[in-house]
Amino acid sequence: MLGFKTLDLTKKTIAGIEIMHMIHKGQIEGIGCVQSLVQFINEIMSEAT
């Protein structure tokens, strides 16, 4: 059976998908370089835990 094994893994996966959607739609302002993008993603993912 496929699926998520833990609730924590589920939260992180959904947060990652939402981040990618936000970036794709251009909803993230102030991202001028890859390093700031990585920092933003790390901040969001740490809040998802």
Backbone as a chain_set.jsonl record, in Angstrom:
{"seq": "MLGFKTLDLTKKTIAGIEIMHMIHKGQIEGIGCVQSLVQFINEIMSEAT", "coords": {"N": [[0.835, -1.177, 0.0], [0.574, 2.187, -0.876], [1.492, 5.391, 0.42], [1.697, 7.948, 2.985], [3.912, 7.499, 5.688], [4.19, 8.699, 8.162], [2.748, 11.411, 10.053], [4.336, 13.666, 10.278], [6.072, 13.494, 8.05], [4.159, 13.787, 6.066], [3.273, 16.438, 6.486], [5.632, 17.876, 5.873], [5.984, 17.216, 3.187], [3.669, 18.284, 1.959], [4.062, 20.986, 2.589], [6.362, 21.495, 1.075], [5.371, 21.129, -1.535], [3.52, 23.232, -1.629], [5.271, 25.418, -1.417], [6.672, 25.231, -3.848], [4.567, 25.718, -5.632], [3.934, 28.365, -4.933], [6.301, 29.675, -5.699], [6.312, 29.147, -8.443], [4.017, 30.545, -9.255], [4.846, 33.1, -8.865], [4.543, 34.391, -6.443], [6.355, 34.932, -4.5], [8.251, 37.478, -3.304], [11.214, 39.449, -3.45], [13.2, 37.613, -3.826], [16.2, 37.318, -5.049], [18.364, 35.819, -5.731], [19.74, 32.486, -5.93], [20.645, 31.621, -3.456], [19.141, 33.121, -1.578], [16.656, 32.104, -2.152], [16.935, 29.424, -1.382], [17.333, 29.818, 1.362], [14.827, 30.885, 2.062], [13.156, 28.67, 1.526], [14.186, 26.824, 3.379], [13.482, 28.113, 5.78], [10.657, 28.035, 5.676], [10.225, 25.275, 5.589], [11.251, 24.508, 8.057], [9.356, 25.564, 9.734], [7.253, 23.923, 9.214], [7.505, 21.697, 10.702]], "CA": [[0.0, 0.0, 0.0], [1.321, 3.437, -0.942], [0.977, 6.455, 1.276], [2.629, 8.529, 3.931], [4.108, 6.641, 6.865], [4.01, 9.479, 9.387], [2.123, 12.716, 9.888], [5.419, 14.634, 10.1], [6.474, 13.409, 6.651], [3.052, 14.332, 5.282], [3.314, 17.9, 6.618], [6.783, 18.389, 5.144], [5.737, 17.044, 1.76], [2.674, 19.274, 1.542], [4.704, 22.304, 2.658], [7.241, 21.594, -0.081], [4.529, 21.311, -2.722], [2.981, 24.59, -1.575], [6.363, 26.341, -1.718], [6.923, 25.179, -5.286], [3.443, 26.397, -6.29], [4.084, 29.795, -4.697], [7.407, 30.148, -6.529], [5.865, 29.057, -9.832], [3.028, 31.595, -9.495], [5.469, 34.411, -8.685], [4.038, 34.999, -5.214], [7.468, 35.188, -3.592], [8.957, 38.703, -3.676], [12.48, 39.66, -2.76], [14.117, 36.512, -4.088], [17.044, 37.792, -6.132], [19.392, 34.846, -6.092], [19.441, 31.115, -5.497], [20.919, 31.493, -2.026], [18.002, 33.635, -0.817], [15.566, 31.152, -2.372], [17.205, 28.27, -0.517], [17.092, 30.258, 2.736], [13.381, 30.984, 2.224], [12.608, 27.305, 1.588], [14.587, 26.243, 4.667], [12.67, 28.721, 6.833], [9.294, 27.504, 5.581], [10.23, 23.856, 5.934], [11.473, 24.355, 9.498], [8.088, 25.896, 10.383], [6.292, 22.848, 8.942], [7.704, 20.593, 11.641]], "C": [[0.883, 1.245, 0.0], [0.681, 4.463, -0.016], [2.052, 6.979, 2.193], [2.699, 7.659, 5.176], [3.871, 7.399, 8.17], [3.36, 10.821, 9.064], [3.179, 13.791, 9.643], [5.883, 14.652, 8.644], [5.404, 13.986, 5.733], [3.076, 15.855, 5.308], [4.459, 18.498, 5.807], [6.576, 18.289, 3.641], [4.757, 18.085, 1.243], [3.259, 20.681, 1.576], [5.621, 22.511, 1.459], [6.475, 21.821, -1.372], [3.973, 22.727, -2.761], [4.05, 25.632, -1.89], [6.609, 26.381, -3.219], [5.798, 25.867, -6.071], [3.564, 27.915, -6.136], [5.182, 30.386, -5.579], [6.976, 30.185, -7.991], [4.89, 30.184, -10.189], [3.609, 32.996, -9.343], [5.003, 35.125, -7.441], [5.136, 35.327, -4.211], [8.22, 36.41, -4.101], [10.252, 38.789, -2.881], [13.464, 38.525, -2.92], [14.953, 36.915, -5.298], [18.092, 36.795, -6.572], [19.009, 33.482, -5.519], [19.635, 30.962, -3.996], [19.749, 32.006, -1.187], [16.79, 32.732, -0.993], [15.727, 29.93, -1.476], [16.939, 28.629, 0.937], [15.596, 30.338, 3.013], [12.762, 29.59, 2.376], [12.962, 26.651, 2.915], [13.765, 26.81, 5.819], [11.264, 28.16, 6.845], [9.249, 26.047, 6.023], [10.468, 23.637, 7.427], [10.213, 24.685, 10.29], [7.071, 24.775, 10.22], [6.434, 21.705, 9.936], [7.032, 20.848, 12.961]], "O": [[1.827, 1.343, 0.784], [-0.511, 4.401, 0.284], [3.187, 6.502, 2.175], [1.687, 7.15, 5.657], [3.413, 6.824, 9.158], [3.423, 11.297, 7.931], [2.941, 14.728, 8.881], [6.067, 15.725, 8.07], [5.727, 14.611, 4.724], [2.918, 16.495, 4.269], [4.28, 19.511, 5.131], [6.959, 19.196, 2.903], [4.991, 18.699, 0.202], [2.982, 21.485, 0.687], [5.649, 23.601, 0.886], [6.891, 22.62, -2.211], [3.957, 23.355, -3.819], [3.766, 26.625, -2.56], [6.74, 27.46, -3.797], [6.065, 26.53, -7.074], [3.327, 28.661, -7.086], [5.016, 31.469, -6.14], [7.251, 31.156, -8.695], [4.933, 30.715, -11.299], [2.939, 33.979, -9.658], [5.06, 36.354, -7.382], [4.866, 35.939, -3.178], [8.767, 36.387, -5.204], [10.355, 38.26, -1.775], [14.47, 38.48, -2.213], [14.48, 36.862, -6.433], [18.647, 36.911, -7.664], [18.074, 33.359, -4.727], [18.874, 30.252, -3.339], [19.398, 31.386, -0.183], [15.978, 32.607, -0.077], [14.758, 29.459, -0.88], [16.373, 27.822, 1.674], [15.138, 29.91, 4.072], [11.936, 29.368, 3.261], [12.118, 25.988, 3.517], [13.391, 26.077, 6.735], [10.731, 27.841, 7.908], [8.341, 25.637, 6.746], [9.945, 22.682, 8.003], [10.011, 24.16, 11.385], [6.124, 24.682, 11.001], [5.568, 20.833, 10.002], [7.105, 20.012, 13.862]]}, "num_chains": 1, "name": "protein.A"}
